[in-house]
Amino acid sequence: MSRHMRGVALVLVLWLIVLLTAMVGAFALTARVEHGQQGVQRGAARGQMVARAGLEYALWRLRGAPATRWRPDGRAYAWAFDGVPVQVRIVDEGGKVDLNSAPPALLAGLVRALGAEPARAQAVAAAIVDWRDADSLQAPGGAEDADYAAAGLPYGAKDAPFESLGELRLVRGVDAELYRQLLPNVTIHGQRAQPLAAFAPAPVLSALGMDPAAWLAARQAPPGAPVTQVDPAATATGTGTYSIESRARLGEGREVVLRAVVRAGSAGARDSAYTVLQWEEGAAVQ
């Protein structure tokens, strides 16, 4: 074989080595990425199960002895399951402003408590009433079909009760920021004209004309602390419908969050501990 042919063969061999090395490297990288993804998926699945356990445990603690019973007023409770820390918050839906039942004055008071000017608060409250009522008569400052058309919106007032909190974003005058502020304070499951102050968030207490400071101070008690007379949620009777947020902390800044609205007891299955009204899970936060 000539020197030229040996040179060509050597170059081909070197290129083959480079190609094989690249293929092995790519395979190793792919395997490493897939292994990492599987680890994340396993962690997320475990976190979802732990968060679900937090919800189940919260419902059990709500039925506990009065001295150690968890209170559905938004205070944070710490727990752990299978070595994973869990933070749980429970709010009785009766402590929120019901979009279908609250009077206009209470709706306006809530919007004012969130920082809106009185004129805007009155307009938003009237628009909410016009959205939920069955007639096409416009409340003072409210919004019916013609007002939505004038605003360039491709829909009008629903003229029927709210079926989800998401509808609130469609109401004229409710922008993204106000919607975000309203969500933790409103419900469609309270079925009460007046919220229960013992379980109400601070803006709702303000809308009721109460000073939130004294009520919120009682909610700073650590989990399992003895019931005291200054804790209004200790003896108040709730509605049995709760919004529960369960956060499983997986480490490295990651969390899996479960948010649900449940009604204690079953609407059908005899052995069910609760009925699900709303369910959102799997939100992994870095």
C-alpha positions in Angstrom: 0.0 0.0 0.0 1.4 3.4 -1.0 2.1 6.1 1.5 -0.8 8.1 0.1 -3.3 5.3 0.6 -2.0 4.7 4.2 -2.6 8.4 4.9 -6.1 8.3 3.6 -6.9 5.2 5.7 -5.5 6.9 8.8 -7.7 10.0 8.2 -10.7 7.7 7.7 -9.9 5.9 11.0 -9.5 9.2 12.8 -12.8 10.5 11.5 -14.5 7.2 12.5 -13.1 7.6 16.0 -14.4 11.1 16.2 -17.8 10.1 14.9 -18.0 7.2 17.4 -16.9 9.5 20.2 -19.6 12.0 19.3 -22.2 9.3 19.2 -21.2 7.9 22.6 -21.2 11.5 24.0 -24.6 12.2 22.6 -26.0 9.0 24.0 -24.5 9.7 27.4 -25.9 13.2 27.4 -29.3 11.9 26.4 -29.2 9.2 29.1 -28.2 11.8 31.7 -31.0 14.2 30.6 -33.6 11.4 30.7 -32.4 10.3 34.1 -32.7 13.8 35.4 -36.2 14.1 33.9 -37.2 10.9 35.5 -35.9 12.1 38.8 -37.9 15.3 38.5 -41.0 13.4 37.5 -40.6 11.0 40.4 -40.1 13.9 42.8 -43.2 15.7 41.4 -45.3 12.5 41.7 -44.1 12.0 45.3 -44.8 15.7 46.0 -48.3 15.4 44.6 -49.0 12.4 46.9 -47.6 14.2 49.9 -49.7 17.3 49.1 -52.8 15.1 48.8 -51.9 13.5 52.2 -51.8 17.1 53.6 -55.3 17.7 52.4 -56.6 14.5 53.9 -54.8 15.1 57.2 -56.2 18.7 57.3 -59.8 17.4 57.0 -59.1 14.9 59.8 -57.7 17.6 62.0 -60.8 19.7 61.4 -62.8 17.0 63.2 -60.4 16.7 66.1 -60.9 17.6 69.8 -61.6 21.3 70.4 -58.3 21.9 72.2 -56.2 20.8 69.2 -58.6 21.1 66.3 -57.3 23.0 63.3 -59.1 26.2 62.5 -60.3 27.0 59.0 -59.4 30.7 59.1 -56.3 30.8 56.9 -53.6 30.3 59.5 -50.6 28.2 58.5 -50.1 24.7 59.9 -46.9 22.8 59.6 -46.9 19.0 59.2 -44.6 16.3 57.7 -45.3 13.2 55.7 -42.7 10.6 54.8 -40.0 13.1 55.8 -41.4 15.8 53.5 -42.4 19.1 55.2 -46.0 20.2 54.4 -47.6 23.6 55.0 -51.4 23.6 55.1 -53.9 26.5 55.1 -57.6 26.0 55.4 -60.3 28.6 54.9 -64.0 28.0 55.5 -65.8 29.2 52.4 -68.4 30.8 54.6 -65.7 33.4 55.6 -65.5 34.7 52.0 -67.8 37.1 50.1 -70.2 35.0 48.0 -70.5 36.5 44.5 -74.0 35.2 44.1 -75.4 36.2 47.5 -73.5 39.3 48.8 -75.3 42.6 48.7 -73.9 45.4 46.6 -72.7 47.4 49.7 -70.6 44.4 50.8 -69.1 43.9 47.3 -68.2 47.6 47.1 -66.7 47.4 50.6 -64.5 44.5 49.6 -63.2 46.3 46.4 -62.5 49.4 48.5 -60.6 47.3 51.1 -58.4 46.1 48.3 -57.4 49.7 47.5 -59.9 50.8 44.8 -61.3 54.3 44.8 -65.0 54.5 46.1 -66.4 55.4 42.6 -64.7 52.4 41.0 -65.7 50.1 43.9 -69.4 51.1 43.4 -69.2 50.5 39.7 -67.5 47.1 40.0 -70.1 46.0 42.7 -72.9 47.1 40.4 -71.4 45.3 37.4 -71.2 42.1 39.5 -74.9 42.4 40.5 -75.8 43.0 36.8 -73.8 40.0 35.8 -75.6 37.6 38.2 -79.2 38.9 38.2 -81.7 37.5 35.7 -83.0 40.8 34.3 -81.5 43.3 31.8 -82.1 46.3 34.1 -78.9 48.2 34.8 -78.0 48.9 38.4 -76.7 52.4 39.1 -73.2 52.5 37.7 -73.5 48.8 36.6 -73.1 47.2 33.2 -75.6 45.4 30.9 -75.2 44.2 27.3 -74.9 47.6 25.8 -72.1 48.6 28.1 -70.1 45.6 27.2 -70.7 46.3 23.5 -69.6 49.9 24.0 -66.4 48.6 25.6 -65.7 46.5 22.5 -66.3 43.2 24.3 -67.7 40.3 22.3 -70.2 39.3 25.1 -72.7 40.9 27.4 -73.8 40.4 31.0 -74.5 36.8 31.8 -77.8 37.5 33.7 -77.3 34.3 35.6 -75.4 33.2 38.8 -71.7 32.8 38.7 -70.7 29.2 38.1 -66.9 29.7 38.5 -64.6 32.3 39.9 -63.1 32.7 36.5 -66.2 34.5 35.3 -65.3 37.4 37.6 -62.5 38.3 35.1 -65.2 38.9 32.4 -67.1 41.4 34.5 -66.6 44.9 33.2 -64.2 46.9 35.4 -62.4 43.8 36.8 -58.9 44.0 35.4 -56.2 41.4 35.9 -54.8 43.0 39.1 -58.2 43.4 40.8 -59.1 39.9 39.8 -55.9 38.6 41.4 -56.7 40.5 44.6 -60.3 39.4 44.7 -59.8 35.6 44.2 -58.7 34.7 47.8 -61.6 36.7 49.2 -64.6 35.5 47.2 -66.4 32.3 46.6 -69.4 30.8 44.9 -69.8 28.1 47.6 -70.6 30.2 50.7 -74.3 30.6 50.0 -74.4 33.4 52.6 -75.3 37.1 52.3 -72.9 37.9 55.1 -69.5 36.1 55.6 -68.6 34.5 58.9 -66.2 36.9 60.5 -64.4 34.2 62.5 -63.0 32.7 59.3 -62.8 35.8 57.1 -59.6 37.1 55.5 -58.5 40.6 56.4 -60.0 42.4 53.4 -63.4 40.8 54.1 -63.2 41.8 57.8 -62.6 45.4 56.6 -65.5 45.2 54.2 -67.7 44.1 57.2 -66.6 47.2 59.0 -64.4 45.3 61.5 -60.9 46.0 62.6 -58.9 43.0 61.3 -56.0 43.4 63.8 -57.7 41.7 66.7 -59.1 38.9 64.6 -55.9 38.2 62.9 -53.8 38.3 66.1 -55.7 35.2 67.3 -54.6 33.3 64.2 -50.9 33.6 65.0 -51.2 30.9 67.7 -48.9 27.9 66.9 -50.5 24.6 65.7 -51.9 22.6 68.6 -52.0 25.6 71.0 -54.8 25.4 73.6 -58.0 27.1 72.7 -58.3 30.6 74.3 -61.3 32.9 74.6 -59.6 35.4 72.2 -59.7 32.9 69.3 -63.0 33.5 67.6 -62.5 30.5 65.3 -62.3 28.1 68.2 -66.0 28.1 69.0 -67.5 29.3 65.7 -69.6 26.9 63.7 -68.4 26.8 60.1 -70.2 25.7 56.9 -68.3 22.5 56.3 -67.1 23.7 52.9 -63.4 24.5 52.8 -60.7 25.8 50.5 -57.4 24.0 51.3 -53.9 24.8 50.1 -51.4 22.0 50.8 -47.7 22.8 49.9 -45.2 19.9 49.9 -41.6 21.2 50.1 -39.3 18.9 48.2 -36.1 20.7 48.8 -33.8 22.8 46.6 -36.6 25.4 46.5 -39.1 23.1 44.8 -42.7 22.8 46.0 -45.7 20.9 44.8 -49.0 22.7 45.5 -52.5 21.3 45.8 -55.4 23.7 46.0 -58.9 22.4 46.4 -62.4 23.4 47.5 -64.1 20.5 49.2 -67.3 19.9 51.1 -67.1 17.6 54.2 -69.2 14.5 53.7 -70.4 12.9 50.5 -73.0 13.9 48.0 -73.2 10.3 46.8 -70.6 7.7 47.8 -71.4 6.5 51.3 -67.7 6.0 52.3 -66.4 9.3 50.9 -65.0 11.7 53.5 -65.6 14.8 51.3 -67.0 16.0 48.0 -64.6 17.8 45.6 -65.9 21.1 44.2 -62.7 22.4 42.7 -59.3 20.7 42.3 -55.9 22.1 41.1 -52.6 20.3 41.6 -49.2 19.7 40.2 -47.9 23.2 40.3 -44.2 22.8 40.9 -42.5 26.0 42.0 -38.7 26.6 41.8 
